[in-house]
Amino acid sequence: MLASGCAAPGTRDGDVQATPTYTSPPVVAESTARQPDAPANHADNNGWKRRKELSAADERAGRELAARIRPPLEALRAAGDFAPASTQGALLDLGIQADAIEVTAMRPPIGQDTPPPGAVYAVRFGNVGCAIGAVRPDRVMVEVTGAAAEFGCLEPFSH
C-alpha cells in the first residue's frame, strides 16, 4: 500500500500531469560568433538611405547613360579640370536637362578646411534611376543606382 502512494504525480494511469507553479527562465547560451560593430537598430537608423530597385529597362538605360557620361568626364580629368562648374558643363553638353543634374565640390576630410580637388555629381534618369559618381585626379567614377526616397540621388552629408 505504501508503495503505490509514493509514485510521482502524473506517472499512474488517469493522473493529471502536475504543472509547476514556478519555472526558471530558460538558459540561453551566448553566441561565440563575432558581433557586428553596429548598434542593434543600425538598419532602422539608416533606412532613409535605402535606394529603390531598378527594373531591367532602368538598368539598361543607366548603363547607356554611364557610357555617355564617362568620356567627357575622363577628358576633364586628363586636362586636370576638377571644377564642379566644368563637370556641370560637360553633362549639359551631353544634352542632359539642367534639372536632372546635381554637382557639388568634394567634401573636406574631417578636421580640414580645404576640400580635395574633384567634383561629385548625380544625373537622374527615368522614374527612379541615378548615375552618380565623381571626377578626381586619380579616376572618374560612375555608378548606376536607384534613387532614395528621402534625398534622391546624392546622399546629403551627415556625421
ChimeraX attribute file (.defattr): number of C-alpha atoms within 10 A of each C-alpha:
attribute: neighborCount
match mode: 1-to-1
recipient: residues
	/A:1	5
	/A:2	6
	/A:3	6
	/A:4	8
	/A:5	8
	/A:6	8
	/A:7	10
	/A:8	11
	/A:9	11
	/A:10	12
	/A:11	11
	/A:12	11
	/A:13	6
	/A:14	7
	/A:15	10
	/A:16	10
	/A:17	11
	/A:18	10
	/A:19	8
	/A:20	6
	/A:21	5
	/A:22	6
	/A:23	7
	/A:24	5
	/A:25	6
	/A:26	6
	/A:27	6
	/A:28	6
	/A:29	6
	/A:30	6
	/A:31	7
	/A:32	6
	/A:33	6
	/A:34	6
	/A:35	8
	/A:36	7
	/A:37	7
	/A:38	8
	/A:39	9
	/A:40	9
	/A:41	8
	/A:42	10
	/A:43	12
	/A:44	8
	/A:45	10
	/A:46	9
	/A:47	12
	/A:48	13
	/A:49	16
	/A:50	13
	/A:51	19
	/A:52	14
	/A:53	14
	/A:54	19
	/A:55	12
	/A:56	9
	/A:57	10
	/A:58	20
	/A:59	17
	/A:60	13
	/A:61	17
	/A:62	24
	/A:63	17
	/A:64	12
	/A:65	19
	/A:66	20
	/A:67	11
	/A:68	13
	/A:69	19
	/A:70	17
	/A:71	13
	/A:72	16
	/A:73	25
	/A:74	18
	/A:75	13
	/A:76	20
	/A:77	20
	/A:78	15
	/A:79	10
	/A:80	14
	/A:81	20
	/A:82	23
	/A:83	21
	/A:84	21
	/A:85	14
	/A:86	15
	/A:87	26
	/A:88	21
	/A:89	14
	/A:90	18
	/A:91	25
	/A:92	14
	/A:93	11
	/A:94	12
	/A:95	8
	/A:96	18
	/A:97	12
	/A:98	12
	/A:99	8
	/A:100	14
	/A:101	20
	/A:102	18
	/A:103	21
	/A:104	17
	/A:105	18
	/A:106	20
	/A:107	16
	/A:108	12
	/A:109	10
	/A:110	8
	/A:111	6
	/A:112	9
	/A:113	9
	/A:114	10
	/A:115	13
	/A:116	15
	/A:117	17
	/A:118	23
	/A:119	24
	/A:120	23
	/A:121	24
	/A:122	24
	/A:123	25
	/A:124	24
	/A:125	18
	/A:126	12
	/A:127	10
	/A:128	19
	/A:129	25
	/A:130	31
	/A:131	25
	/A:132	22
	/A:133	20
	/A:134	23
	/A:135	27
	/A:136	23
	/A:137	17
	/A:138	9
	/A:139	13
	/A:140	21
	/A:141	17
	/A:142	21
	/A:143	14
	/A:144	23
	/A:145	21
	/A:146	26
	/A:147	24
	/A:148	20
	/A:149	14
	/A:150	13
	/A:151	12
	/A:152	18
	/A:153	24
	/A:154	20
	/A:155	13
	/A:156	9
	/A:157	6
	/A:158	4
	/A:159	3
